[in-house]
Amino acid sequence: MTSTVDTATLPDLPHWESTPADLGAAVREVKAAIRARIAASGRTVEDVFAVVEQRVAAQVAEIVAERERGGTVWPVVDYADIAAGTVPDDVLHGLQRRGCLVVRGHFPREQALAWDRGIVDYVEGNRFFEHYRGPGDDFFGSVGSKPEIYPVYWSPAQMQARQSDRTARVQSFLNHRWRSESDGVRWFDPDRDSLYPDRIRRRPPGADSGGLGTHLDAGTLDLWMTRAYQRAFRHLFDGTVEQYDPWDAAHRTAGPQYPGSTMCSAFRTFQGWTALSDMDHDQGVLHTVPIPEAMAYLMLRPLLADVPDDDMCGVTVNRVFPVSEEWHPLLMPAVSGIPDVRAGDSVWWHCDVVHGVDPVTDQRGWGDVMYIPAAPWCPRNEAYAGSVREAFRTGSSPDDFPAEHYERTWPDRFREDQLNETGRRGLGLDR
């Protein structure tokens, strides 16, 4: 069934552009309003959820069968094919279907290993470990190693990788998988990225790490409660669920996100990291539920009758969006890890893709990455770029991260006169 609902006649949804003072009351109000809006379309919540559940269940079954055949669930492509415009059709189809990708040889192996050594020199030369005060946020602090996530943003290695032409090509390729224009609006520029600064992970051989449970980073209650996100997920809430497209950027680049220690002020088409060491698939690596459309399941699930009226299946502010066996059992069999990666490879996953990190005991080899996403230029990212420029100039921690500011006095951090054209445009210094 494909609905032909006149959405203009449906009741409006209440919205809160900043965090509601009474979260429980706001949750109850918005859930009742969404249910009423769906009902006004002539369908029920159960009707629209059943459509999504059937679609997602079919993809879960495909993934489980592929793994049982010994296949690789994650699409893999050589950087050379991206650079030459010769990415095979099966990879393009797999990327669109699975929402994730491994790019082999994104950087030459020796370059990645040199950056890894450079980061060690950078933090040791500036006596980071003597001054380290412990995890600055509860989420990454839970992994248990000391430290695993380094709150370092402005090393030469990180900045060189962020402003590299090779990174820009991969980001552009990924951004073009999205529909960036609709309804006469260009929601983002797929060929210009903002330089979203993130941290590094270094996990040494022999380490024990608790991993990270399955979750989303796209937002929390704001996904249901702000006007822009209500419009972004409009097809889920107005009886036209068959038209929902997880690759449509409409309205996603305009809305706010509720503040918190796990927020991301930028719109990212893909989250990603670049490997600075070799990592085998069974050594505490990234796992995903490689189904972008599962976001529809997650957004509609709290509306079912078995969920308390003041609960969004555990989603709340100042925490990541949890995905659990308790509320989302359909998704759990599809959790799939990345294949083996080598230094210089990069790993990417759609911003709506559920992900986590497996625990590891007595890790073999290093597990080193630097986090670099695809965050295309758009009004939301341009606004955040202003604070990023100031953090860059002063060596401060960016606003999205705990205010640790280790690098302010480090003399060898990356400087403005080292920026190339891509770097300057990514920080909004040049048009």
Phi, psi and omega per residue, in radians:
M1 nan 2.267 3.012
T2 -2.062 2.075 -3.026
S3 -1.349 2.621 3.041
T4 -2.081 0.798 -3.072
V5 -1.139 2.418 2.963
D6 -1.468 1.638 -3.013
T7 -1.161 -0.356 3.135
A8 -1.133 -0.380 -3.113
T9 -1.582 -0.070 -3.091
L10 -1.405 2.631 3.139
P11 -1.133 2.500 3.102
D12 -1.198 2.759 3.071
L13 -1.719 2.466 2.995
P14 -1.145 2.635 3.124
H15 -2.536 2.683 -3.123
W16 -2.266 1.973 -3.078
E17 -1.446 -0.174 2.951
S18 -2.302 2.922 -3.013
T19 -1.022 2.185 3.128
P20 -1.077 2.525 3.120
A21 -1.176 -0.669 3.121
D22 -1.954 1.655 -3.054
L23 -1.093 -0.763 -3.108
G24 -1.059 -0.752 3.135
A25 -1.142 -0.717 3.139
A26 -1.145 -0.711 3.104
V27 -1.062 -0.826 3.130
R28 -1.033 -0.741 -3.086
E29 -1.175 -0.794 -3.073
V30 -1.258 -0.618 3.095
K31 -1.110 -0.770 3.117
A32 -1.098 -0.679 -3.117
A33 -1.200 -0.690 3.116
I34 -1.155 -0.749 3.096
R35 -1.028 -0.748 -3.132
A36 -1.154 -0.651 3.131
R37 -1.159 -0.752 3.092
I38 -1.102 -0.737 3.138
A39 -1.091 -0.663 3.132
A40 -1.145 -0.346 3.096
S41 -1.380 -0.148 -3.121
G42 1.681 0.084 3.118
R43 -2.110 3.029 3.058
T44 -1.986 2.859 3.047
V45 -0.985 -0.719 -3.135
E46 -1.097 -0.633 3.098
D47 -1.074 -0.912 -3.045
V48 -1.236 -0.615 3.105
F49 -1.137 -0.653 -3.140
A50 -1.095 -0.637 3.092
V51 -1.070 -0.854 -3.126
V52 -1.140 -0.777 -3.106
E53 -1.033 -0.720 -3.140
Q54 -1.137 -0.769 -3.132
R55 -1.122 -0.806 -3.111
V56 -1.181 -0.712 3.140
A57 -1.047 -0.654 3.113
A58 -1.111 -0.681 3.126
Q59 -1.259 -0.657 3.057
V60 -1.015 -0.792 -3.141
A61 -1.073 -0.717 3.091
E62 -1.041 -0.779 -3.091
I63 -1.155 -0.780 3.127
V64 -1.074 -0.743 3.135
A65 -1.140 -0.699 3.120
E66 -1.093 -0.754 3.114
R67 -1.123 -0.705 -3.121
E68 -1.151 -0.483 3.065
R69 -1.392 -0.068 -3.108
G70 1.455 0.261 -3.124
G71 -1.407 2.959 3.104
T72 -1.716 1.986 -3.130
V73 -1.197 -0.633 -3.117
W74 -1.366 2.219 2.984
P75 -1.127 2.554 -3.125
V76 -2.310 2.389 3.139
V77 -2.432 2.625 3.028
D78 -1.466 2.427 3.089
Y79 -0.959 -0.639 -3.109
A80 -1.016 -0.602 3.114
D81 -1.238 -0.642 3.058
I82 -1.108 -0.800 -3.109
A83 -1.107 -0.606 -3.095
A84 -1.581 -0.107 -3.078
G85 1.230 0.547 -3.075
T86 -2.096 0.569 3.135
V87 -1.125 2.199 -3.103
P88 -1.062 2.611 -3.111
D89 -1.047 -0.628 -3.113
D90 -1.181 -0.534 3.075
V91 -1.234 -0.753 3.099
L92 -1.042 -0.770 3.124
H93 -1.129 -0.750 -3.140
G94 -1.110 -0.704 3.124
L95 -1.101 -0.773 -3.141
Q96 -1.149 -0.633 -3.104
R97 -1.330 -0.724 -3.000
R98 -1.749 -0.365 3.085
G99 1.225 0.406 3.140
C100 -2.630 2.797 -3.040
L101 -2.816 2.466 2.917
V102 -1.880 2.226 3.100
V103 -1.819 1.909 3.126
R104 -1.323 2.363 3.059
G105 1.146 0.523 3.062
H106 -0.912 -0.761 2.971
F107 -2.182 2.624 3.020
P108 -0.976 2.477 -3.082
R109 -0.956 -0.775 -3.094
E110 -1.146 -0.562 3.072
Q111 -1.124 -0.790 -3.138
A112 -1.111 -0.745 3.119
L113 -1.143 -0.622 3.094
A114 -1.162 -0.699 3.081
W115 -1.092 -0.704 3.121
D116 -1.043 -0.802 3.103
R117 -1.124 -0.650 -3.142
G118 -1.121 -0.635 3.104
I119 -1.167 -0.711 3.082
V120 -1.036 -0.828 3.123
D121 -1.057 -0.686 -3.104
Y122 -1.110 -0.863 -3.081
V123 -1.306 -0.654 -3.141
E124 -1.252 -0.684 3.127
G125 -1.123 -0.433 3.119
N126 -1.804 0.255 2.996
R127 1.000 0.690 -3.115
F128 -0.992 -0.782 -3.028
F129 -1.194 -0.446 3.071
E130 -1.245 -0.460 -3.063
H131 -1.851 -0.110 -3.060
Y132 -1.074 2.249 -3.027
R133 -1.812 0.089 -3.127
G134 1.757 3.000 -3.061
P135 -1.001 2.360 -3.137
G136 -1.549 -0.127 3.098
D137 -2.456 2.672 -3.063
D138 -1.199 -0.532 -2.998
F139 -1.242 -1.072 3.141
F140 -1.233 -0.380 3.056
G141 -1.119 -0.347 -3.072
S142 -1.300 -0.214 -3.062
V143 -1.266 -0.402 2.917
G144 1.680 -0.218 3.127
S145 -1.558 2.910 -2.901
K146 -2.244 1.617 -0.365
P147 -1.583 2.871 2.981
E148 -1.779 -0.778 3.095
I149 -1.717 2.065 3.128
Y150 -1.600 2.179 3.102
P151 -1.368 1.099 -3.104
V152 -2.145 2.299 -2.988
Y153 -2.196 -0.446 -2.873
W154 -2.088 0.506 3.078
S155 -1.218 2.669 3.040
P156 -0.943 -0.680 -3.116
A157 -1.068 -0.852 -3.113
Q158 -1.094 -0.779 -3.085
M159 -1.233 -0.635 3.080
Q160 -1.096 -0.707 3.122
A161 -1.197 -0.712 -3.113
R162 -1.104 -0.684 -3.060
Q163 -1.699 0.176 -3.139
S164 -1.176 2.505 3.034
D165 -1.051 -0.587 -3.136
R166 -1.145 -0.717 3.082
T167 -1.143 -0.737 3.140
A168 -1.049 -0.670 3.132
R169 -1.160 -0.754 3.141
V170 -1.153 -0.772 3.125
Q171 -1.050 -0.767 3.126
S172 -1.080 -0.771 3.103
F173 -1.000 -0.784 -3.127
L174 -1.211 -0.751 -3.135
N175 -1.047 -0.592 -3.124
H176 -1.271 -0.128 3.026
R177 -1.276 -0.346 -3.120
W178 -1.548 2.780 2.953
R179 -1.572 1.811 -3.033
S180 -1.621 -0.150 3.103
E181 -2.274 2.350 3.045
S182 -2.866 2.699 3.123
D183 0.918 0.591 3.118
G184 1.306 0.190 -3.109
V185 -2.047 2.338 2.975
R186 -1.653 1.855 -2.998
W187 -1.312 -0.534 3.045
F188 -2.757 2.852 3.082
D189 -1.678 1.898 -3.055
P190 -1.179 -0.286 -3.059
D191 -1.807 0.157 3.067
R192 -2.371 2.138 3.134
D193 -1.867 2.593 2.940
S194 -1.442 2.600 -3.132
L195 -1.524 1.388 -3.112
Y196 -1.275 1.978 -3.071
P197 -1.459 2.313 3.108
D198 -2.370 -3.078 -2.969
R199 -1.653 -2.969 3.054
I200 -2.165 2.739 3.015
R201 -2.100 2.313 3.019
R202 -2.322 2.038 -3.130
R203 -2.148 2.052 -2.981
P204 -1.431 2.821 3.040
P205 -0.966 2.473 -3.141
G206 1.484 -0.053 -3.085
A207 -1.235 2.603 2.918
D208 -1.892 2.294 -3.125
S209 -2.392 2.369 -3.091
G210 -1.321 -0.150 -3.135
G211 1.256 -3.052 3.123
L212 -2.306 2.323 -3.137
G213 -1.185 2.855 -3.127
T214 -1.111 2.374 -3.029
H215 -2.858 3.061 2.987
L216 -2.150 2.681 3.073
D217 -1.992 0.112 -3.004
A218 -1.271 -0.301 -3.097
G219 2.695 -3.059 3.127
T220 -2.274 -2.110 -3.114
L221 -1.133 -0.396 3.115
D222 -1.040 -0.416 -3.138
L223 -1.119 -0.507 3.086
W224 -1.715 -0.386 -2.846
M225 -1.914 -0.250 3.129
T226 -1.723 2.627 -3.036
R227 -1.063 -0.759 -3.091
A228 -1.091 -0.771 -3.133
Y229 -1.240 -0.587 3.047
Q230 -1.046 -0.632 3.080
R231 -1.284 -0.666 3.122
A232 -1.076 -0.658 -3.124
F233 -1.775 0.460 -3.025
R234 -0.980 -0.658 -3.075
H235 -1.207 -0.356 3.088
L236 -1.371 -0.420 -2.991
F237 -1.904 0.047 -3.058
D238 -2.260 0.300 3.065
G239 1.447 0.165 3.121
T240 -2.024 0.727 -2.985
V241 -1.021 -0.505 3.135
E242 -1.098 -0.371 -3.133
Q243 -1.556 -0.056 -3.128
Y244 -1.101 2.291 -3.114
D245 -2.301 1.943 -3.117
P246 -1.178 -0.121 3.137
W247 -1.788 0.167 3.108
D248 -1.633 2.087 -3.073
A249 -1.473 0.002 -3.045
A250 -0.914 2.200 3.053
H251 1.288 -0.184 -3.108
R252 -1.246 -0.405 -3.029
T253 -1.624 0.110 -3.067
A254 -1.946 -0.508 -2.918
G255 -1.439 2.767 3.062
P256 -1.411 2.914 2.969
Q257 -2.160 2.457 -3.131
Y258 -1.108 2.380 -3.087
P259 -1.094 2.675 3.094
G260 2.982 2.942 -3.070
S261 -1.272 -0.178 3.141
T262 -2.032 0.284 -3.054
M263 -1.350 2.802 2.976
C264 -2.262 1.948 -3.107
S265 -1.228 -0.383 -3.095
A266 -1.576 2.718 2.934
F267 -1.566 2.126 3.105
R268 -1.952 2.166 3.010
T269 -1.210 -0.683 3.109
F270 -2.412 2.407 2.849
Q271 -1.445 2.742 -3.103
G272 -2.918 2.845 2.967
W273 -2.568 2.758 3.130
T274 -1.969 2.241 -3.079
A275 -1.316 2.279 3.058
L276 -1.873 0.076 3.088
S277 -2.649 2.905 3.030
D278 -1.347 2.433 3.133
M279 -2.438 2.188 3.070
D280 -1.449 2.748 -2.990
H281 -1.158 -0.277 -3.090
D282 -1.886 0.350 -3.063
Q283 -2.001 0.961 3.053
G284 1.172 0.816 -3.034
V285 -1.801 3.097 3.136
L286 -1.097 2.380 2.972
H287 -2.180 2.594 3.087
T288 -2.368 2.861 2.808
V289 -1.713 1.673 -2.926
P290 -1.378 1.113 -3.103
I291 -2.463 1.625 3.140
P292 -0.976 -0.601 -3.103
E293 -1.190 -0.220 3.093
A294 -1.073 -0.323 3.081
M295 -1.015 -0.634 3.109
A296 -1.086 -0.719 3.091
Y297 -1.058 -0.771 -3.112
L298 -1.173 -0.628 -3.105
M299 -1.319 -0.566 -3.109
L300 -1.569 -0.412 -3.054
R301 -0.962 -0.714 -3.113
P302 -1.153 -0.243 -3.099
L303 -1.443 -0.193 -3.134
L304 -1.263 2.781 -2.960
A305 -1.186 -0.360 -3.086
D306 -1.428 -0.043 -3.132
V307 -1.759 2.273 3.119
P308 -0.957 2.575 -3.028
D309 -1.089 -0.431 -3.125
D310 -1.782 0.353 -3.064
D311 -2.225 2.439 3.050
M312 -1.941 0.830 -3.106
C313 1.014 0.708 3.071
G314 1.545 -0.088 3.129
V315 -1.326 2.286 3.065
T316 -2.635 3.081 -3.104
V317 -1.349 2.782 3.081
N318 1.083 0.425 3.025
R319 -2.503 2.726 2.990
V320 -1.177 2.867 3.135
F321 -1.373 1.882 -3.053
P322 -1.395 2.508 3.052
V323 -2.178 2.120 -2.905
S324 -2.383 2.785 3.030
E325 -1.064 -0.599 -3.110
E326 -1.031 -0.848 -3.029
W327 -1.824 -0.382 -2.998
H328 -2.264 0.874 -3.040
P329 -1.093 -0.458 -3.134
L330 -1.022 -0.592 -3.009
L331 -1.433 -0.463 -2.920
M332 -1.065 -0.640 3.120
P333 -1.130 -0.285 -3.099
A334 -1.547 -0.071 -3.123
V335 -1.034 2.135 -2.998
S336 -2.386 2.299 -3.114
G337 -1.478 2.825 3.067
I338 -1.223 2.741 2.996
P339 -1.262 3.054 3.021
D340 -0.946 2.415 3.049
V341 -2.187 2.747 3.140
R342 -2.123 2.754 3.138
A343 -0.906 2.268 -3.116
G344 1.777 -0.325 3.019
D345 -1.283 2.725 3.017
S346 -2.208 2.711 -3.033
V347 -2.255 2.332 -3.020
W348 -2.382 2.512 3.051
W349 -2.551 2.404 3.126
H350 -0.860 2.492 -3.041
C351 -1.067 -0.361 3.107
D352 -1.633 0.003 -3.053
V353 -1.410 2.238 3.070
V354 -1.114 2.383 -3.117
H355 -2.619 2.876 3.095
G356 -2.846 -3.123 3.118
V357 -2.252 2.230 -3.141
D358 -1.169 2.551 2.989
P359 -1.211 2.840 3.108
V360 -2.569 2.525 3.052
T361 -2.125 2.273 3.138
D362 0.928 1.034 -3.062
Q363 -0.970 2.431 3.038
R364 -1.586 2.137 3.115
G365 1.337 3.055 3.110
W366 -1.376 2.727 3.046
G367 -2.270 1.357 -2.955
D368 -1.994 2.269 3.117
V369 -2.501 2.734 2.874
M370 -2.094 2.334 -3.044
Y371 -1.449 2.050 3.098
I372 -2.382 1.978 -3.122
P373 -1.640 -3.102 2.890
A374 -1.829 1.983 -3.063
A375 -2.313 1.435 -2.962
P376 -1.160 2.703 -3.102
W377 -1.140 2.205 -3.115
C378 -2.802 2.980 -3.109
P379 -0.972 -0.723 -3.136
R380 -1.123 -0.766 -3.105
N381 -1.315 -0.560 3.058
E382 -1.106 -0.699 3.117
A383 -1.111 -0.741 -3.141
Y384 -1.218 -0.506 -3.117
A385 -1.026 -0.515 3.114
G386 -1.063 -0.774 3.117
S387 -1.257 -0.545 3.100
V388 -1.131 -0.744 3.119
R389 -1.001 -0.765 -3.124
E390 -1.157 -0.729 3.103
A391 -1.096 -0.719 3.116
F392 -1.069 -0.809 -3.082
R393 -1.164 -0.540 -3.080
T394 -1.788 -0.061 -3.105
G395 1.253 0.437 -3.093
S396 -1.534 2.842 2.972
S397 -1.226 2.359 3.117
P398 -1.081 2.770 -3.014
D399 -1.043 -0.516 -3.110
D400 -1.275 -0.127 -2.997
F401 -2.127 2.817 3.131
P402 -0.948 2.513 -3.029
A403 -1.410 1.284 -3.091
E404 -1.665 -0.699 2.923
H405 1.045 0.659 -3.127
Y406 -1.083 -0.569 -2.921
E407 -1.537 -0.007 -3.042
R408 -0.987 -0.623 -3.089
T409 -1.788 0.120 -3.083
W410 -1.405 2.076 -3.000
P411 -1.284 -0.352 -3.039
D412 -1.822 0.325 3.046
R413 -1.236 2.805 -3.095
F414 -1.123 2.402 -3.037
R415 -2.033 2.908 -3.052
E416 -1.086 -0.615 -3.114
D417 -1.262 -0.083 3.078
Q418 -1.674 -0.051 3.136
L419 -1.261 2.420 2.975
N420 -1.642 -3.017 -3.088
E421 -1.068 -0.739 3.129
T422 -1.086 -0.744 3.129
G423 -1.123 -0.742 -3.137
R424 -1.138 -0.732 3.128
R425 -1.212 -0.617 3.141
G426 -1.180 -0.406 3.069
L427 -1.698 0.023 -3.139
G428 1.328 0.314 3.102
L429 -1.390 -0.507 3.051
D430 -2.211 2.697 3.124
R431 -1.396 nan nan
